[in-house]
């Protein structure tokens, strides 16, 4: 997968989101979401699951049968805030599902064992540590 989001810009947006998640605007959310979706697809390559975070981006990830047309066999869809909380460890997968913040259907759509991602978690922890000083 070729990254479309500059990793530095993505990490910077993620750090900015971490410092004030409730105040994050599209200019911060878009690169943060794209960066983390791309990181997810790199970490778990494949095409069995489509992870959608409208209106920002969608990626195909996780090994298994790949789809080329129509609705994929497995779909995970959520909003930007929920996705960023999941990839950084601020929100547990089971809690997000129970609260209706994530819609997951199809084989391999349970991402509980795959989240959070190490790099986004580290970026957020560093940003929060610097903010407390």
CORGIBEL-V538776 format. One record per residue. RES is the residue in one small letter. PSI is psi in whole degrees, 0 to 359 (none if undefined). OMEGA is omega in whole degrees, -180 to 180 (* if undefined). Layout:
RES:PSI:OMEGA
RES:PSI:OMEGA
//
This chain:
x:133:177
x:128:178
x:136:176
x:338:-179
x:129:176
x:122:-178
x:323:179
x:315:178
x:321:179
x:314:179
x:322:178
x:315:178
x:321:178
x:318:178
x:320:178
x:318:177
x:317:-178
x:328:-178
x:336:179
x:71:-175
x:321:-176
x:343:-179
x:0:-175
x:133:179
x:172:-178
x:321:-179
x:337:176
x:316:-177
x:315:-176
x:305:-179
x:328:179
x:315:179
x:313:-179
x:316:180
x:314:-177
x:326:175
x:318:178
x:320:177
x:319:178
x:314:-180
x:327:176
x:319:-179
x:325:-177
x:71:-176
x:150:177
x:193:-178
x:20:-177
x:336:-177
x:134:173
x:123:178
x:120:-176
x:132:174
x:80:-178
x:147:2
x:14:-168
x:312:-176
x:169:173
x:147:177
x:156:171
x:136:-176
x:175:174
x:128:-178
x:147:180
x:192:-178
x:135:-177
x:142:176
x:155:-180
x:341:-178
x:151:175
x:199:-179
x:129:179
x:161:-179
x:336:178
x:135:-178
x:137:171
x:127:180
x:138:179
x:175:177
x:169:-176
x:312:-178
x:316:-180
x:314:180
x:313:-179
x:323:176
x:321:179
x:313:-176
x:340:179
x:354:179
x:6:179
x:342:-179
x:136:179
x:142:-180
x:311:-178
x:320:178
x:320:179
x:317:178
x:312:-178
x:326:-179
x:357:-179
x:19:-179
x:348:178
x:138:172
x:121:-178
x:128:179
x:148:176
x:167:180
x:137:178
x:12:-178
x:358:176
x:109:-176
x:12:-176
x:319:-178
x:351:-176
x:345:-177
x:148:4
x:168:176
x:139:-176
x:312:-175
x:311:177
x:323:178
x:317:-180
x:317:179
x:314:-178
x:318:179
x:316:179
x:315:-180
x:318:-179
x:322:177
x:319:179
x:328:179
x:337:-179
x:349:-178
x:none:*
//
